[in-house]
Amino acid sequence: MKFKKLLLSVFLIYGSHCFAQTKVTGSEVAQKYSLRACIDYAINNNVSLKQSQMAVESGIVQLNQSKVAKLPTANGQFNLNGNAGRNVDPFTNGIVTNTIGTNNMGVGLSMPIFDGSRNKNTVERSQLSLEAAQMDVATQKNNVSLQVTVAYLNVLSAEDLIDVAQRQLDVTRLQYERTQKLVEAGSLPETNLFDLDAQTANDELSLINAQNSLESAILTLKQAMNAPADMNVQVARIIVPDPNIVNYGENANSVYQIAVGYLPEVKAGEIRLKAADKNIAIAKSLGLPSISANTSWGTAFSSAAKRLTETGTTSNPIPVSAQFEGQTIPFVINFPQTSYASDGIPYFRQLGSNQNLNVGLSARIPIFNGYNQKYQTQAAKIQKMQVDLQNQSVKLQIKQNIDQAYITMLNAQKRYSATLAQTNALERSFKAAESRYNAGASNFVDYNLAKTNLDRAKSNLVVAKYDYIFRIKILDFYQNKPLEF
């Protein structure tokens, strides 16, 4: 809403043609640019606008991040360990006292199936936040464009005032030449030339003041454009027609209804209200179950793992006895006994033999989470109310600005009409006073008073003309009309 306040405190208008700027070193040659080009220069160099654009870039990143959150997650793990002293053989679970080296590796995959629509609402919220940030950029561009346009038109107005001051000086100089001839002819006293010398000095001072005002207006324009102070800026002269004194086509309420339908700050507020609804839905989803599918594959190696190899078979005689009909009969049984040799199992063979695969489904059911869902939901609802109040404030400010702009336009219309009539009347009065003065029928005081009144009226007419046009263009801006002469 900053640029809305700016509209009510400064002059505003768009022109279809515009001014020029350039910067060269040494010998400077001014190149004239269109108003569009000057606005583009300001937009490309405005720091605040760049910050708003960075917010859009950040919104794009957040949106992309929220979209991929629903994709499965896969993680691999690789562990290599060495253990010395008393250890547990991971394959036999037996206690060993030698050094054991182990290597575990695997891949796990998890995919969300249901999360209470939390991810869906997060994606939609990110999309809405991005759209709101884009509306903020559009608002900022409007602000920059209006500042440049105001500065541009102030330069135009300052140049018109220079033209008025120059014409005033030319009239005085012409009158001096006429009076000098009459003095030389003896028709007028020489004191009249002294009076005209003083008047010429006053007019020259007025011209210098007008030129100084133009320099200040050009500096303001450079600042609005974020241009270097040493840039050579010139304003292309365009024909600004005198406004027609007719009633404006729309009333203040009609202008407001159109404005709230297109202004980007209003749209940004509406979008943020929808995003607040998504925040509420996300907070509520914290109390809903979530389901995910999981699978994992793994294998392992251990230096303690041994492979037994048969080396031969021997007979082992074992004396035994048996009871038969009350007698003990001794005999010998030869039991065969196989001998083995142990050696380590190769690394890759272990990896191939120790593979395992796991597939599962897990559900997370919230039972008690410290009222987290309750308070987050309450906070989200309060945030929505804050956004709604902010939107109401924005619309109220727009309504007040339009009402003020409409009244100011009507006042400017009356002032321009009265100043135009005053100037026309004083023009006729000055011509009569000039004729009487040249004929020697009136004194210099009367002549100078008529000229001073006319000069002041012409300057006031320039200001009133631009003021009236500016106020009309303010209302045109609120209606998204082409702002041109």
Buried (B, 14 or more C-beta within 10 A) or exposed (E): BEBBEBBBEBBBBBBEBBBBBBEEEEEEEBEBBBBBBBBBBBBEBBEEBBEBBEBBEEBEEBBEEBBEBBEEEEEEEEEEEEBEEEBEBBBEEEEBEEEBEBBBBBEBBBEBEEBBBBBBBBBBBBBBBBBBBBBBBBBBBBBBBBBBBBBBBBBBBBBBBBEBBBBBBEBBBEBBEBBBEBBEEEEBEEEBBEBBEEBBEBBBEBBEEBBEBBEEBBBBBBEBBBBEEEBBBBBBEEEBEEBEEEEBEBEBEBBBEBBBEEBBBBBBBBBBBBBBBBBBBBBBBBBBEBBBBBBBBBBBBBBBBBEEEEEEEEEEEEEEEEEEEEEEEEEEEEEEEEEEEEEEBEEEEBBEEBEEEEEEEEEEEEEEEEEEBBEBBEEBBEBBEEBBEEBEEBBEBBBEBBBBBBEBBBEBBEBBBEBBEBBEEBBEBBEEBBEBBBEEEBBBEEBBBBBBBBBBBBBBBBBBBBBBBBBBBBBBBBBEEEBEB
